[in-house]
Amino acid sequence: MKSNHFQLILLCISLIAITFSCEKADLQKSTTNDTVKITSRGIDDCSECPNNDDCCCRLTYTGTPEITLKICGTTDGDAITCQADQDGCETIDGLSHSQFTLGPNDQIELFCMLMVRGFYIANLTSGTVNLQLTCQTGSISPQVLNISIPAFSRKYYQTNDECEVEECGH
């Protein structure tokens, strides 16, 4: 008789433990979230560059139609690595600013570059784009290049040890 009571009590405790240990299925259901978008990990200020000696670069667009660009070889970006080999250019290897848009309401894109390193800017738009480029943002009199990139093409640049920029690999 003692054995039956013991087994009955053990069975009840086991059933209670199983009942309370099961997770509610509703808590594990996934829900769609259409309000959260993946955003670029670009910088808003030069102080956000990941390395103390990075060149802080700025692309400025003053046109009216929106344009879409991509930058490859930066030290910041959206965590997608990229690289390219271009004769006559320093190494192009780093992170990418994948497709971003500039236009009348958003004219500036900041990005960070290592000194003595190459990068490219790709025009993903159907027309030629005209931009200003500097990698001496924050300097008293920065070097500024006026650049023009034809539709659906790339232009290659490199920085020196003073964050000056020159076109390379023509």
Order of alpha helices (4+ residues) and beta strands (2+ residues): alpha-beta-beta-beta-beta-beta-beta-beta-beta-beta-beta
